[in-house]
Each structure stands twice: as C-alpha cells, then as structure tokens.
C-alpha cells in the first residue's frame, strides 16, 4: 500500500515508518484489499491525518475501526460518506451535541469532514476493516501506529482535548499526559451504552470549547457544514 500521508505527520511518525513492522503492515493491508472487500477506499485510509495537520490538532476523538458496510467509511472515525444513512452512534452524538449546545440539530449528512478541517483528529485505532466484519483488522498492527500518534500528540503538543468515548477509548488513552491536556471520558454513544445513561449529558462539546477558549485557542464550530 502506498502511504499517501500528509508531510506534517510523516515527520512525526518517521521513526515508526522505519520499523520492521510497518512495511509488513502495509503489505498485509495490500493483500487484504486484493483478496477481500475492505474499507475505507485505499485512498482514504489516512484521511484522518490528511484533513488535519499535526500543528492544527486541537481535539482528538478515538474510535475503534471504520464502518464495515459498503460505501459508509470515509477514513474519519464515527463519520460516514454523504448520502449514507446516519448510523445510530453518530445520531446519538448529534443528539447530545444539540442538547449540549442548546440547538435543534440533526444534520442531513453524517460526514464529519468539517470537524477534521478545524483541527479535530478523528482517529480510529485500526484504519481498515473487512466488509461486514467489525474488528476484522484488529489483529494487524495498526494499533502500534495509532498508539504512537496519540503518544506523540501528548508529548509534543499542549492543551489538546482528548474525547474518549467507551471503554476501548479509555484504555487507548491511558498514557495521555493529563497535566497538560484535557481528557474527557464517558460511555460510548452506541444505543446500548447511551440508553443505560452513560452517554447523554456528558456535555463534551461545550466543555471542549470552554477549555479551548481558556487557553486562547479557536473554538470548534461543531455545527459547521464547511
């Protein structure tokens, strides 16, 4: 697989790219795409990085793996392509956002590119998946790369907001330096977790902007479509 990665990120993970596991990972992913239907499309595997320069990262959302239905995944966690029905978890994200910000907001599209362009890194732990097989690429070594990305952000930046939704994300973020970043945790926005009272009311969107404002950073326009 050709790694079409934003130069700002290549310098951050240059040491990882040189490690033996990385070319093996790229080769394995190539084989997966040749022999199975996999998502997102190859050209969007690194979309989370390409929409958001390292220097611009203000918020990090950690997901597990891409949507596994045909035409859904676009390389950004929790996000789907325009024209795709909004998945239940994302619908709950929008519902909480509307309640939190005091707006009536259920957008027609679940494409979160507008967030990414504002400095929200929408990072899945695994960047690829087989069709109709959630977590099917969990055994690959994507997690080594994404753990490194999280660690580099934690070490080299300040005043980043990490949004950790669900137990998987909580564990993925254990090593974040909480003395210089804001880490917000809640249940997952999936219906099962949300309906048990673990998601709604977390107010992560307003808390994120309050922290950014406190530290002199530009706020995220969560309802932006551009």
C-alpha positions in Angstrom: 0.0 0.0 0.0 1.3 3.5 -0.9 1.3 5.7 2.1 -0.2 9.0 1.0 0.4 10.7 4.3 0.4 14.4 5.0 4.1 15.6 5.3 3.4 17.1 8.8 2.6 13.6 10.0 5.4 11.9 8.2 7.9 13.8 10.2 6.1 13.0 13.5 6.0 9.2 12.8 9.2 8.9 10.7 10.7 6.5 13.2 7.7 4.3 13.1 7.8 4.1 9.3 11.4 2.8 9.6 10.5 0.0 12.0 10.2 -3.6 10.5 6.5 -3.9 11.4 5.4 -1.0 9.2 6.3 -2.3 5.7 4.9 -5.7 6.8 1.7 -3.9 7.9 1.4 -2.1 4.5 2.0 -5.4 2.7 -0.6 -7.2 4.7 -3.2 -4.4 4.2 -2.5 -4.6 0.4 -3.2 -8.3 0.4 -6.4 -7.8 2.4 -7.6 -5.3 -0.2 -6.7 -7.6 -3.1 -8.5 -10.7 -1.6 -11.4 -9.1 0.3 -13.7 -6.1 0.1 -12.2 -3.7 2.6 -13.0 -0.2 3.8 -12.4 2.7 3.6 -11.2 3.0 0.0 -7.4 2.8 -0.2 -7.1 6.5 -1.0 -8.9 7.4 2.2 -7.1 5.1 4.7 -5.1 8.0 6.0 -7.8 10.6 5.6 -7.8 11.5 9.3 -4.3 12.8 9.0 -4.7 14.4 5.6 -7.6 16.6 6.7 -5.8 17.7 9.8 -2.2 18.8 10.0 -0.3 17.9 13.2 0.2 21.6 14.1 -3.5 22.2 13.8 -4.7 19.4 16.1 -6.8 20.7 19.0 -9.1 17.8 19.6 -8.7 14.1 19.3 -11.6 11.6 19.1 -10.6 8.0 19.3 -12.7 5.3 17.6 -12.2 1.6 17.2 -12.3 0.8 13.5 -14.1 2.0 10.3 -17.7 1.3 9.4 -17.8 -2.0 7.6 -20.8 -1.5 5.3 -20.4 -0.8 1.6 -19.9 2.9 0.9 -20.0 4.0 4.5 -16.5 4.6 5.8 -14.5 7.7 4.7 -11.4 7.4 6.9 -12.7 9.5 9.8 -13.9 7.8 12.9 -17.7 8.0 13.5 -18.0 9.7 10.1 -19.8 8.4 7.0 -19.9 9.5 3.4 -22.6 11.9 2.2 -25.8 10.1 1.2 -25.3 7.3 3.8 -27.9 6.9 6.4 -26.6 8.3 9.7 -25.6 5.3 12.0 -27.1 5.1 15.5 -23.9 6.0 17.3 -23.5 9.2 15.2 -27.1 10.0 15.6 -26.6 9.9 19.4 -23.5 12.1 19.0 -25.5 14.7 17.1 -28.4 14.5 19.7 -26.0 15.1 22.6 -24.3 17.9 20.7 -27.7 19.6 20.1 -28.7 19.2 23.7 -25.4 20.4 25.0 -25.2 23.5 22.7 -28.9 24.3 23.0 -29.6 23.9 19.3 -32.1 21.7 17.4 -29.6 20.0 15.2 -29.8 16.8 13.2 -27.8 17.3 10.0 -28.8 15.5 6.8 -25.3 14.1 6.4 -23.0 12.2 8.8 -19.9 13.4 7.1 -17.6 14.9 9.7 -15.0 16.4 7.4 -15.9 19.9 8.7 -14.7 18.9 12.1 -11.5 17.5 10.8 -10.7 20.7 8.9 -11.0 22.6 12.1 -8.4 20.5 13.9 -10.4 17.6 15.2 -8.4 14.4 14.6 -10.9 11.6 14.1 -8.7 8.7 14.7 -9.7 5.0 14.6 -7.4 2.5 16.4 -7.5 0.3 13.2 -7.5 2.3 10.0 -9.1 -0.5 7.9 -11.7 -3.3 8.1 -13.2 -6.1 6.0 -16.7 -5.7 4.7 -19.3 -6.8 7.2 -16.7 -7.9 9.7 -16.2 -5.5 12.5 -12.8 -5.6 14.2 -11.5 -7.9 11.4 -8.2 -6.0 11.2 -7.7 -5.7 14.9 -5.0 -8.4 14.7 -3.0 -6.3 12.3 -0.5 -3.8 13.7 -2.4 -0.6 13.2 -2.7 -0.2 16.9 1.1 0.3 17.2 1.0 3.2 14.8 -2.1 4.8 16.3 -0.7 4.4 19.9 2.4 6.2 18.7 0.3 9.0 17.1 -1.6 9.5 20.4 1.7 9.5 22.4 3.3 12.0 20.0 0.4 14.4 20.3 0.5 14.0 24.1 4.3 14.6 24.3 4.8 17.3 21.7 1.6 19.5 22.0 -0.2 21.3 24.7 -3.8 22.0 25.5 -5.3 19.3 23.3 -8.8 17.9 24.2 -9.0 14.1 24.0 -12.5 12.7 23.8 -12.6 9.1 25.0 -16.0 7.5 24.4 -16.4 4.0 25.7 -14.1 1.5 27.5 -11.9 0.8 24.4 -11.1 4.5 24.0 -10.5 4.9 27.8 -7.8 2.2 27.6 -6.3 3.6 24.4 -5.8 6.9 26.2 -4.3 5.7 29.4 -0.9 7.2 28.7 -2.0 10.7 27.8 -0.3 13.4 29.9 -3.3 14.8 31.8 -1.2 17.6 33.4 -1.1 19.5 30.1 -4.2 18.2 28.2 -7.9 17.8 28.9 -9.2 14.3 28.8 -12.9 13.9 28.8 -14.4 10.4 29.2 -17.9 9.0 29.0 -19.7 5.9 27.8 -19.9 5.1 24.1 -22.6 6.8 22.1 -23.9 3.4 20.8 -27.5 2.8 21.7 -26.7 0.1 24.2 -24.4 2.4 26.2 -26.4 5.6 25.6 -29.7 4.1 26.8 -28.0 3.0 30.0 -27.3 6.6 30.9 -23.6 6.5 30.1 -23.6 8.9 27.1 -26.2 11.6 27.2 -25.5 14.6 29.3 -21.7 14.4 29.1 -21.5 17.9 27.6 -18.2 17.2 26.0 -18.8 19.7 23.2 -19.3 22.7 25.4 -16.6 21.5 27.8 -14.2 21.2 24.8 -14.8 24.8 23.7 -14.6 26.2 27.2 -11.1 24.6 27.6 -10.0 25.9 24.1 -11.2 29.4 25.0 -9.5 29.2 28.4 -6.2 28.5 26.6 -6.6 31.1 23.8 -7.4 28.6 21.0 -10.0 28.9 18.3 -13.3 27.2 19.2 -14.7 24.3 17.2 -17.8 25.1 15.3 -19.5 21.8 15.9 -22.5 22.5 13.6 -20.4 23.8 10.7 -21.1 22.1 7.4 -18.0 23.5 5.6 
